[in-house]
Amino acid sequence: MHAWLCENPVGVEALTWQERPTPAPGPGQALVRIHAASLNFPDLLIVQNKYQIKPPLPFVPGSEYAGVVEAVGPDVTHLRVGQKVACLSGTGGFGTHTLAPAAICMPLPEAFDLVDAAAFIMTYATSYHALIDRGALQPGETVLILGAAGGVGTAAIQIAKQAGARVIAAASNAEKCRLCEEAGADATLDYSVHTPTGSLRDEIKALTGGKGPDVVYDPVGGEFAEPAFRSIAWRGRYLVIGFAAGPIPNLPLNLPLLKGASIVGVFWGDFAKREPQANARMMQTLAQWYLEGKVKPVVDRTLPMSELHQAYALMGSRQVKGKLVLVNPS
């Protein structure tokens, strides 16, 4: 097997493509031949030693991937050799093979495309847990999605529309706004025109007839948070997904008081561990929606696994719309 190895987490440039022995699965493990792996924001942080999870060195980055089971450990009974699976294990995805924890491998129907599967779990699970579980989004409500042209953003657009909501998608330029419209957004907001320090709040209000959004989905943070929160409707729910824009914002606590609004933390990873049965039901619903054509990952482009450095450069410069997926030769 071959894999991208991080021996010193000082940045992407330190990753090297190396040949390593193909391991045999032990108890609770499955050997997966990786067909595709998607690039997520934590994959960038983890090789810079900036992520909250710091795996022992050396490690193979790549949190999310899909492929085919080649072997299973002696106690694994729910997976079979030759079966398609998707997995979000935090590391191991940027290679030709990996040992995956069998318990978190998601068996896939034969009709589930493996490139789509590699771009599915993190974005759709996060967005469904955020909007439906934590945000209690109701039919007829309005949701504002910040960073809407990214992976979680495009997934959030599709899930919000399935919930019967009106979607306002905010993105950084006109091209990304058009992508959001193609994904199902009812209205868009261009950050390059309506800036956080300028007319962003006023434009959100205008797009909601002065009421403000019932739910704000925020994976961006930074300077976008306060004007978005100031626009929120009475009894609104502000969903804290992440901080892709940089610093963690300091929201004045009088804002939720005046609006009767809630600041709601969204941590899908811990939800999956603490409430595995609820998470399994959610994933089953999402997989069914995919098979019915109700949701589909927005894949900006695929690149060969050998071009990982280019993939990181595209993500780091915010050129990716939806998800970027790396593929191994068949």
Helices and strands as residue ranges (DSSP letters): E 2-5, G 12-14, E 16-19, E 29-39, H 41-46, E 64-72, E 84-88, E 97-101, G 102-104, E 105-107, H 114-118, H 121-128, I 129-134, E 142-145, H 151-162, E 166-171, H 174-183, E 187-190, H 200-207, E 215-218, G 222-224, H 225-230, E 237-240, H 254-259, E 262-265, H 268-274, H 276-291, E 299-304, G 305-307, H 308-316, E 323-327
